[in-house]
Amino acid sequence: VMADFETTQHMDKVQARLLDLNLVRDKLQKFQSKILYDIEQRLSCTVEDVLRDLRQVEIRKNEFPNPMTTWHNRVTSKSPVDVGDSPNINVHELNAMHSARQTEQTPSKKNQRQLPEKVFVARESYLTALLQVEHMRTIYHIFYIILLMCLMNVVFYDYFVEGRIDLGLGTFHGGLRRLHWVIGVWILEHVFVIAIYFAFRGWALVRHKLKPQSALQAFWTHGCLILYVSSQMTFCAVSSSLCLKFDLPFVSACVLLLESTRLLMKMHAFVRYNAARVLAGNKKKDDQHEGDAVGQPFVPSLRCYIYFLFAPTLIYRDNYPRSPRRRWKFALNRFLEVVAVAFMYAFIHERHIHAHFAMFGLEQPMGASQVIVKLFGMMVPSAVIFLCGFYLILHSWLNFTAELLRFGDRMFYKDWWTAHTYDAYYRNWNVVVHDWLYEYVYKDMYVHVFRGSRIAASLSVFFISALVHEQVLGFALQMFFPVMFVFFGVVGVSLVFLMRNASKVFGNIFLWFSLILGNGLLISLYAMEYYAKKNCTLSPHAWTDYLLPAMWRCYN
């Protein structure tokens, strides 16, 4: 009996263990199935991404006219040859320049990395290459028809409603008032910018003569640096104050402020690039600049400087890749695109911006529901303004000037529309300005100020960029309303960090959603503030009234 009892007890224990083992096996099988499902999903997404990239490579290889086109604009290389300059430049000088830059960027901390250099390569713009594909060219023709329909809308509306045909010329006349003053200031600014060249040349020659007296040489250099920084600040302040003094309308003020900013960036690029060569001790060789004294500090010729002032780049080099000939038909087409987009802007201003906000400040009541309707009524027109602004400046105008000057490197932007992170969007959206910020702000901050801190250097770049954007808009509209600074310097920076790990599909969808929403809010808020300030009679009673938005004071 005892033996049977022990056998039964043993069998119960075995069955209990089998149940536990079956439970563990079931859980392991479920876990295995889940892992395999996740791996299968991730592998499927990876395969789709690889196949998509292969299809894009195949399209470029078979349909693009130049399969050797490269879209990279920087290189990190230990080679002493700087491929960013023209191959006609003297090799010895090129090697000396590279050595100077290597010495200047020698890290003081072990965690600093070598920063890549800007390179210039003869290549077409991204859209120029894409529009060689028949499918993309068809989309381009569709936009032609949309523009034609907008023109017909203007003609019929003016004729049947207004009783005249204006074609938006009234908007042009109002926006370009006092343009002759802007042209006069623009000419004087160029005189000042050319004077900077001779001042720099004088600084380099005197510094060379003071070489035996190191203390006096240092005093001369630091004194000239203070004068240079003061002249830059004065240049910026004068152009901004003239917008207020001449009471320039928005378009004329934008032309003056943007041209002043461009010249300021050009001046700094020339001085920053060549000051490093002078401080490194680069001197003229026998085969450089005949007629100049051999052994003097190397200063580029005035001809190189003048070409740089008008070239569609903000990065200085003595030479650039040049196209073999001017394509006059191509240049004419780009100029006509500039005119067409300008008429599109006039249409949007008359039919949407003025129609939505002209009475803002006089309409009663103005609650949250009315404001929301106005905001979302401007979403699509604002998206058109955003896209047309990109095409107008970064493609049509820069390609037009590049064709006239036979400037070879046309990579003024990259495929920002496919970006899925704000990192990629900011890098690819405006390559011309991004290169300047990277070359002359980020690298100096990274190497000399923050000593290897990438985040601090990046934040300083965003702060300067947001400040300049706000300065242009604020003085052009003649009001203090720092929405652009908040959107660009706060929201934009936050989205850079929040979207870094986003997937390609979700990231690109969210990027476009935020761009359309953000531009709609931005244009609507500035329009409401402008018309509220124009329509409302506001008398400031305290200094805080100058900081409060006019659209708030109108209804409160």
C-alpha positions as CSV (number, residue, x, y, z in Angstrom):
1,V,0.0,0.0,0.0
2,M,2.8,2.4,0.9
3,A,4.5,1.6,-2.4
4,D,1.3,2.4,-4.4
5,F,0.9,5.6,-2.4
6,E,4.5,6.7,-3.2
7,T,4.0,5.8,-6.9
8,T,0.8,7.8,-7.1
9,Q,2.5,10.8,-5.4
10,H,5.4,10.6,-7.7
11,M,3.1,10.5,-10.8
12,D,1.3,13.6,-9.5
13,K,4.5,15.5,-9.1
14,V,5.5,14.5,-12.7
15,Q,2.2,15.7,-14.0
16,A,2.6,19.0,-12.2
17,R,6.0,19.5,-13.6
18,L,4.7,18.6,-17.1
19,L,2.0,21.3,-16.7
20,D,4.6,23.8,-15.6
21,L,6.8,22.9,-18.6
22,N,3.8,23.2,-21.0
23,L,3.1,26.6,-19.6
24,V,6.7,27.7,-20.0
25,R,6.7,26.2,-23.5
26,D,3.5,28.1,-24.5
27,K,5.0,31.4,-23.2
28,L,8.2,30.8,-25.0
29,Q,6.3,30.0,-28.2
30,K,4.3,33.2,-27.9
31,F,7.5,35.2,-27.2
32,Q,9.2,33.5,-30.2
33,S,6.2,34.3,-32.4
34,K,6.2,37.9,-31.3
35,I,10.0,38.3,-31.9
36,L,9.7,36.7,-35.3
37,Y,6.8,39.0,-36.2
38,D,8.7,42.1,-35.2
39,I,11.8,40.9,-37.1
40,E,9.7,40.2,-40.1
41,Q,8.1,43.7,-40.0
42,R,11.4,45.5,-39.5
43,L,13.0,43.4,-42.2
44,S,10.1,44.2,-44.6
45,C,10.5,47.9,-43.9
46,T,14.3,47.7,-44.4
47,V,13.9,45.8,-47.7
48,E,11.3,48.4,-48.9
49,D,13.7,51.2,-48.0
50,V,16.6,49.5,-49.9
51,L,14.4,48.8,-52.9
52,R,13.2,52.4,-52.9
53,D,16.8,53.7,-52.8
54,L,17.8,51.3,-55.6
55,R,14.8,52.5,-57.7
56,Q,15.9,56.1,-57.2
57,V,19.5,55.2,-58.2
58,E,18.2,53.5,-61.3
59,I,16.1,56.5,-62.2
60,R,19.0,58.8,-61.9
61,K,21.2,56.5,-63.9
62,N,18.8,56.0,-66.8
63,E,16.9,59.3,-67.0
64,F,19.2,62.0,-65.7
65,P,21.3,63.6,-68.4
66,N,24.5,63.6,-66.2
67,P,24.8,60.4,-64.1
68,M,28.1,61.7,-62.6
69,T,26.3,64.5,-60.9
70,T,27.1,64.7,-57.2
71,W,25.0,66.3,-54.5
72,H,27.6,66.3,-51.7
73,N,29.1,69.7,-50.9
74,R,31.6,69.0,-48.2
75,V,34.5,66.6,-47.8
76,T,36.7,65.6,-44.9
77,S,40.1,64.6,-46.2
78,K,43.6,64.4,-45.0
79,S,44.9,65.2,-48.4
80,P,46.6,68.6,-48.7
81,V,44.7,69.4,-51.9
82,D,41.5,71.5,-51.4
83,V,39.1,70.3,-54.1
84,G,36.9,73.3,-53.3
85,D,39.1,75.6,-55.3
86,S,39.7,75.8,-59.0
87,P,42.4,73.4,-60.3
88,N,44.1,76.5,-61.9
89,I,45.1,77.7,-58.5
90,N,48.8,77.3,-57.5
91,V,49.4,74.0,-55.8
92,H,51.9,75.4,-53.3
93,E,49.5,78.0,-52.1
94,L,46.7,75.4,-51.9
95,N,48.8,73.2,-49.7
96,A,49.7,76.1,-47.5
97,M,46.0,77.1,-47.2
98,H,45.1,73.6,-46.2
99,S,47.9,73.5,-43.6
100,A,46.8,76.8,-42.2
101,R,43.2,75.5,-41.8
102,Q,44.4,72.2,-40.3
103,T,46.5,74.2,-37.7
104,E,43.7,76.6,-37.0
105,Q,41.2,73.7,-36.4
106,T,43.5,71.6,-34.3
107,P,41.3,70.4,-31.5
108,S,42.2,71.3,-27.9
109,K,40.2,68.4,-26.6
110,K,40.3,64.8,-27.6
111,N,36.5,64.6,-28.3
112,Q,36.6,67.2,-31.0
113,R,36.3,65.9,-34.6
114,Q,37.7,67.2,-37.8
115,L,35.1,69.5,-39.5
116,P,34.6,69.0,-43.3
117,E,35.5,71.6,-45.8
118,K,33.1,73.1,-48.4
119,V,33.8,71.9,-52.0
120,F,32.7,73.5,-55.2
121,V,31.9,71.2,-58.2
122,A,30.3,72.0,-61.5
123,R,26.7,70.6,-61.3
124,E,23.2,71.6,-62.0
125,S,20.5,72.4,-59.5
126,Y,18.4,69.5,-58.2
127,L,15.2,70.7,-60.0
128,T,17.0,71.4,-63.2
129,A,18.1,67.8,-63.3
130,L,14.7,66.5,-62.2
131,L,12.9,68.4,-64.9
132,Q,14.8,66.6,-67.5
133,V,12.7,63.6,-66.6
134,E,9.5,63.5,-68.6
135,H,7.2,62.7,-65.6
136,M,8.6,65.7,-63.6
137,R,8.3,68.0,-66.6
138,T,4.6,67.1,-66.9
139,I,4.1,68.3,-63.3
140,Y,6.0,71.5,-64.2
141,H,3.5,72.0,-67.2
142,I,0.6,71.5,-64.8
143,F,1.9,74.4,-62.7
144,Y,2.1,76.5,-65.8
145,I,-1.6,75.9,-66.4
146,I,-2.4,76.8,-62.8
147,L,-0.5,80.0,-63.1
148,L,-2.4,80.8,-66.3
149,M,-5.7,80.1,-64.6
150,C,-4.8,82.5,-61.8
151,L,-4.0,85.1,-64.4
152,M,-7.4,84.6,-66.1
153,N,-9.0,84.9,-62.6
154,V,-7.4,88.3,-62.1
155,V,-8.4,89.5,-65.6
156,F,-12.0,88.4,-65.3
157,Y,-12.4,89.7,-61.7
158,D,-10.9,93.1,-62.6
159,Y,-13.0,93.4,-65.7
160,F,-16.4,92.2,-64.4
161,V,-16.2,93.4,-60.8
162,E,-13.8,96.4,-60.8
163,G,-14.6,97.5,-64.3
164,R,-11.0,97.7,-65.3
165,I,-8.0,95.4,-65.9
166,D,-5.2,96.0,-63.4
167,L,-3.3,92.6,-63.5
168,G,-2.0,93.3,-60.0
169,L,0.0,96.3,-61.1
170,G,-1.5,98.3,-58.3
171,T,0.1,95.9,-55.8
172,F,3.5,96.2,-57.5
173,H,3.2,100.0,-57.5
174,G,2.3,100.1,-53.8
175,G,5.0,97.5,-52.8
176,L,7.8,99.1,-54.8
177,R,7.3,102.7,-53.8
178,R,10.5,104.7,-53.2
179,L,12.5,102.0,-55.0
180,H,14.8,104.7,-56.3
181,W,15.9,105.4,-52.8
182,V,16.7,101.7,-52.3
183,I,18.8,101.6,-55.5
184,G,20.7,104.7,-54.3
185,V,21.5,103.1,-50.9
186,W,22.4,99.8,-52.7
187,I,25.0,101.6,-54.8
188,L,26.5,103.3,-51.7
189,E,26.6,100.0,-49.9
190,H,28.6,98.5,-52.7
191,V,31.1,101.4,-52.5
192,F,31.5,100.7,-48.8
193,V,31.9,97.0,-49.4
194,I,34.6,97.6,-52.0
195,A,36.3,100.0,-49.6
196,I,36.5,97.0,-47.2
197,Y,38.8,95.3,-49.7
198,F,41.3,98.1,-49.7
199,A,41.1,98.4,-46.0
200,F,41.9,94.7,-45.7
201,R,44.7,95.0,-48.1
202,G,46.2,97.9,-46.1
203,W,45.9,95.9,-42.9
204,A,47.8,93.0,-44.4
205,L,50.6,95.1,-45.8
206,V,51.1,97.2,-42.6
207,R,51.0,94.0,-40.5
208,H,53.7,92.5,-42.7
209,K,55.9,95.6,-42.3
210,L,55.4,95.5,-38.5
211,K,56.6,91.9,-38.3
212,P,59.9,92.7,-36.5
213,Q,57.9,94.5,-33.8
214,S,55.5,91.9,-32.5
215,A,53.8,94.1,-29.8
216,L,53.1,96.9,-32.3
217,Q,51.9,94.3,-34.8
218,A,49.5,92.8,-32.3
219,F,48.2,96.3,-31.4
220,W,47.6,97.1,-35.1
221,T,45.8,93.8,-35.7
222,H,43.5,94.2,-32.6
223,G,42.8,97.8,-33.4
224,C,41.8,96.9,-37.0
225,L,39.6,94.1,-35.7
226,I,37.7,96.5,-33.4
227,L,37.2,98.9,-36.3
228,Y,36.1,96.1,-38.6
229,V,33.5,94.8,-36.1
230,S,32.3,98.4,-35.5
231,S,31.9,98.9,-39.2
232,Q,29.9,95.7,-39.6
233,M,27.5,96.8,-36.8
234,T,27.2,100.3,-38.2
235,F,26.5,98.9,-41.7
236,C,23.6,96.7,-40.3
237,A,22.2,99.6,-38.2
238,V,22.2,102.1,-41.0
239,S,20.3,99.8,-43.4
240,S,17.7,99.0,-40.8
241,S,17.2,102.7,-39.7
242,L,16.9,103.8,-43.4
243,C,13.8,101.6,-43.7
244,L,12.2,103.6,-40.9
245,K,13.5,107.0,-42.1
246,F,12.3,106.5,-45.7
247,D,9.1,104.8,-44.6
248,L,9.7,102.1,-47.1
249,P,6.8,99.7,-48.0
250,F,7.2,96.1,-47.3
251,V,8.7,94.9,-50.7
252,S,11.1,97.8,-51.0
253,A,12.2,97.3,-47.4
254,C,12.7,93.6,-47.9
255,V,14.9,94.3,-51.0
256,L,17.1,96.7,-49.0
257,L,17.4,94.6,-45.9
258,L,18.0,91.3,-47.7
259,E,20.7,92.9,-50.0
260,S,22.3,94.5,-46.9
261,T,22.4,91.2,-45.1
262,R,23.8,89.5,-48.2
263,L,26.6,92.1,-48.5
264,L,27.3,91.8,-44.8
265,M,27.7,88.0,-45.1
266,K,29.9,88.5,-48.2
267,M,32.2,90.9,-46.4
268,H,32.6,88.6,-43.5
269,A,33.3,85.6,-45.7
270,F,36.1,87.4,-47.6
271,V,37.7,88.8,-44.4
272,R,37.4,85.6,-42.4
273,Y,38.8,83.4,-45.2
274,N,41.7,85.6,-46.2
275,A,42.6,86.8,-42.6
276,A,43.4,83.2,-41.8
277,R,45.8,83.1,-44.8
278,V,47.5,86.3,-43.8
279,L,47.9,85.2,-40.2
280,A,49.3,81.8,-41.4
281,G,52.0,83.7,-43.3
282,N,50.9,82.9,-46.8
283,K,52.9,85.0,-49.3
284,K,52.9,85.8,-53.0
285,K,54.9,83.5,-55.3
286,D,56.7,84.4,-58.5
287,D,53.8,83.1,-60.6
288,Q,51.0,84.9,-58.7
289,H,49.8,88.4,-59.5
290,E,52.5,89.7,-61.8
291,G,53.6,93.2,-61.0
292,D,53.1,92.8,-57.2
293,A,56.1,92.5,-54.9
294,V,57.1,88.9,-54.3
295,G,57.1,88.0,-50.6
296,Q,54.3,90.3,-49.5
297,P,51.2,88.8,-47.7
298,F,48.8,87.1,-50.1
299,V,45.7,89.2,-50.8
300,P,43.4,88.2,-53.7
301,S,43.0,90.5,-56.6
302,L,40.1,93.0,-56.7
303,R,38.8,91.2,-59.7
304,C,38.3,88.0,-57.6
305,Y,36.5,90.0,-54.9
306,I,34.2,91.8,-57.3
307,Y,33.2,88.4,-58.9
308,F,32.5,87.0,-55.5
309,L,30.3,90.0,-54.6
310,F,27.9,89.1,-57.4
311,A,28.3,85.3,-57.5
312,P,25.4,83.2,-56.1
313,T,27.4,81.9,-53.2
314,L,28.4,83.2,-49.7
315,I,31.6,81.1,-49.4
316,Y,34.7,82.9,-50.6
317,R,37.2,81.2,-52.9
318,D,39.7,82.8,-55.3
319,N,38.3,80.7,-58.2
320,Y,35.1,78.7,-58.8
321,P,34.1,76.1,-61.3
322,R,32.8,77.9,-64.4
323,S,30.4,76.7,-67.0
324,P,31.8,76.6,-70.6
325,R,29.2,79.0,-72.1
326,R,26.1,81.1,-71.2
327,R,22.8,79.5,-72.1
328,W,20.8,82.6,-72.9
329,K,17.5,80.7,-73.3
330,F,17.9,79.0,-69.9
331,A,18.6,82.4,-68.3
332,L,15.6,84.0,-70.0
333,N,13.3,81.2,-68.8
334,R,14.5,81.6,-65.2
335,F,14.0,85.4,-65.4
336,L,10.5,84.9,-66.7
337,E,9.8,82.5,-63.8
338,V,10.8,85.3,-61.4
339,V,8.3,87.6,-63.1
340,A,5.6,84.9,-63.1
341,V,6.0,84.2,-59.4
342,A,5.9,87.9,-58.6
343,F,2.5,88.1,-60.3
344,M,1.4,85.1,-58.4
345,Y,2.3,86.9,-55.1
346,A,0.3,89.9,-56.2
347,F,-2.7,87.6,-56.9
348,I,-2.4,86.0,-53.5
349,H,-2.1,89.4,-51.8
350,E,-5.1,90.8,-53.4
351,R,-7.4,87.7,-53.3
352,H,-6.4,86.3,-49.9
353,I,-4.2,88.4,-47.6
354,H,-6.0,91.7,-48.2
355,A,-9.4,90.1,-48.5
356,H,-9.0,88.2,-45.2
357,F,-7.3,90.8,-43.0
358,A,-7.8,94.3,-44.5
359,M,-10.6,95.1,-42.0
360,F,-8.9,93.5,-39.0
361,G,-9.1,95.9,-36.1
362,L,-12.4,97.4,-37.4
363,E,-14.5,94.3,-37.4
364,Q,-16.7,93.8,-34.4
365,P,-16.9,91.5,-32.7
366,M,-13.7,89.4,-33.2
367,G,-13.8,86.3,-31.2
368,A,-11.8,83.1,-31.3
369,S,-14.1,81.5,-33.9
370,Q,-13.6,84.4,-36.3
371,V,-9.8,84.3,-35.8
372,I,-9.6,80.5,-36.4
373,V,-11.6,80.8,-39.6
374,K,-9.2,83.5,-40.9
375,L,-6.2,81.4,-39.9
376,F,-7.3,78.3,-41.7
377,G,-8.5,80.3,-44.7
378,M,-4.9,81.2,-45.2
379,M,-3.3,77.8,-44.9
380,V,-3.3,76.9,-48.6
381,P,-2.3,80.4,-49.8
382,S,0.5,80.4,-47.2
383,A,1.7,77.0,-48.5
384,V,1.8,78.5,-52.0
385,I,3.7,81.5,-50.8
386,F,6.2,79.2,-49.1
387,L,6.8,77.0,-52.1
388,C,6.8,79.9,-54.6
389,G,9.3,81.7,-52.4
390,F,11.6,78.7,-52.5
391,Y,11.3,78.4,-56.3
392,L,11.6,82.2,-56.9
393,I,14.8,82.8,-54.9
394,L,16.7,79.5,-54.6
395,H,16.0,78.1,-58.0
396,S,15.0,80.8,-60.6
397,W,16.9,83.9,-59.4
398,L,20.1,82.1,-58.3
399,N,20.2,80.1,-61.5
400,F,19.6,83.2,-63.5
401,T,22.5,85.0,-61.9
402,A,24.7,81.9,-62.1
403,E,24.0,81.6,-65.8
404,L,25.0,85.2,-66.4
405,L,28.2,84.8,-64.4
406,R,28.9,81.3,-65.7
407,F,29.0,80.1,-62.1
408,G,29.4,76.3,-62.3
409,D,28.2,75.0,-58.9
410,R,24.4,75.3,-59.0
411,M,23.6,73.3,-55.8
412,F,21.7,76.1,-54.0
413,Y,19.4,73.5,-52.3
414,K,19.0,69.8,-52.1
415,D,16.0,67.5,-51.9
416,W,14.6,69.0,-48.7
417,W,11.1,67.9,-49.7
418,T,12.0,64.3,-48.9
419,A,13.4,65.0,-45.5
420,H,11.9,63.2,-42.5
421,T,13.8,65.2,-39.8
422,Y,14.2,68.9,-39.2
423,D,18.0,68.3,-39.2
424,A,17.9,67.3,-42.8
425,Y,15.4,70.0,-43.7
426,Y,17.5,72.8,-42.3
427,R,20.6,71.4,-44.1
428,N,19.0,70.9,-47.4
429,W,16.5,73.8,-47.6
430,N,18.9,76.7,-48.3
431,V,22.4,75.4,-48.9
432,V,23.7,78.8,-49.7
433,V,22.9,80.3,-46.3
434,H,23.5,77.0,-44.5
435,D,27.0,76.8,-45.9
436,W,27.8,80.3,-44.6
437,L,26.4,79.6,-41.2
438,Y,28.3,76.3,-41.0
439,E,31.6,77.7,-42.4
440,Y,31.9,81.0,-40.5
441,V,29.7,80.6,-37.4
442,Y,29.3,76.9,-36.5
443,K,33.0,76.0,-37.1
444,D,34.4,79.0,-35.3
445,M,32.0,78.5,-32.4
446,Y,32.8,74.7,-32.3
447,V,36.6,75.2,-32.4
448,H,37.3,78.5,-30.7
449,V,34.4,79.3,-28.4
450,F,32.7,76.1,-27.1
451,R,35.7,73.9,-27.6
452,G,34.0,70.8,-29.1
453,S,30.4,71.3,-27.9
454,R,28.3,70.5,-31.0
455,I,25.0,71.4,-29.2
456,A,26.2,74.8,-28.0
457,A,27.6,75.6,-31.4
458,S,24.3,74.5,-33.1
459,L,22.2,76.6,-30.7
460,S,24.3,79.7,-31.4
461,V,23.7,79.2,-35.1
462,F,19.9,78.9,-34.6
463,F,19.9,82.0,-32.4
464,I,21.8,84.2,-34.9
465,S,19.7,82.9,-37.8
466,A,16.4,83.5,-35.9
467,L,17.6,87.0,-34.9
468,V,18.4,88.0,-38.5
469,H,15.1,86.6,-39.8
470,E,13.3,88.6,-37.1
471,Q,15.3,91.8,-37.9
472,V,14.4,91.7,-41.6
473,L,10.7,91.1,-41.0
474,G,10.5,93.5,-38.0
475,F,12.1,96.5,-39.8
476,A,10.3,95.7,-43.1
477,L,6.9,95.8,-41.4
478,Q,8.1,98.5,-39.0
479,M,6.8,96.7,-35.8
480,F,8.0,94.7,-32.9
481,F,6.3,91.3,-33.2
482,P,8.8,88.5,-32.6
483,V,6.7,85.6,-33.9
484,M,9.4,84.6,-36.4
485,F,12.0,84.5,-33.7
486,V,9.8,82.3,-31.5
487,F,8.8,80.0,-34.4
488,F,12.4,79.7,-35.7
489,G,14.5,79.9,-32.6
490,V,12.2,78.0,-30.1
491,V,9.8,75.8,-32.0
492,G,12.2,75.0,-34.8
493,V,15.0,74.0,-32.4
494,S,12.6,71.9,-30.3
495,L,11.5,70.0,-33.4
496,V,15.1,69.3,-34.4
497,F,15.5,67.2,-31.2
498,L,12.0,65.8,-31.1
499,M,12.0,64.5,-34.7
500,R,15.5,62.9,-34.8
501,N,14.3,59.3,-34.4
502,A,11.1,59.6,-36.5
503,S,10.5,57.0,-39.2
504,K,10.8,58.1,-42.8
505,V,7.1,58.0,-43.6
506,F,5.8,59.6,-40.4
507,G,8.7,62.1,-40.2
508,N,8.0,63.4,-43.8
509,I,4.3,63.6,-43.2
510,F,4.8,65.5,-40.0
511,L,7.4,67.8,-41.6
512,W,5.0,68.9,-44.3
513,F,2.1,69.2,-41.8
514,S,4.2,71.5,-39.5
515,L,5.6,73.5,-42.4
516,I,2.1,74.2,-43.9
517,L,0.6,74.9,-40.4
518,G,3.6,77.0,-39.3
519,N,3.7,79.1,-42.4
520,G,-0.1,79.6,-42.3
521,L,0.1,80.8,-38.7
522,L,3.2,83.0,-39.4
523,I,1.8,84.8,-42.4
524,S,-1.7,85.2,-40.8
525,L,-0.3,86.6,-37.5
526,Y,1.9,89.1,-39.2
527,A,-0.9,90.2,-41.5
528,M,-3.3,90.6,-38.5
529,E,-0.7,92.6,-36.6
530,Y,0.1,94.8,-39.6
531,Y,-3.6,95.7,-40.4
532,A,-4.5,96.1,-36.7
533,K,-1.7,98.6,-36.4
534,K,-2.9,100.3,-39.5
535,N,-6.6,100.4,-38.7
536,C,-6.6,101.0,-35.0
537,T,-5.7,104.4,-33.4
538,L,-3.5,103.3,-30.5
539,S,-1.9,105.8,-28.1
540,P,0.8,104.2,-26.0
541,H,0.5,105.2,-22.3
542,A,3.4,103.3,-21.0
543,W,6.6,101.6,-22.4
544,T,4.9,98.2,-22.1
545,D,2.4,99.3,-24.7
546,Y,5.1,99.1,-27.3
547,L,5.7,95.4,-26.4
548,L,2.0,94.4,-26.6
549,P,0.7,93.3,-30.0
550,A,-1.5,95.8,-31.7
551,M,-4.1,93.2,-32.5
552,W,-4.5,92.5,-28.8
553,R,-4.8,96.2,-27.9
554,C,-7.4,96.7,-30.6
555,Y,-9.9,94.4,-29.0
556,N,-8.8,94.7,-25.4
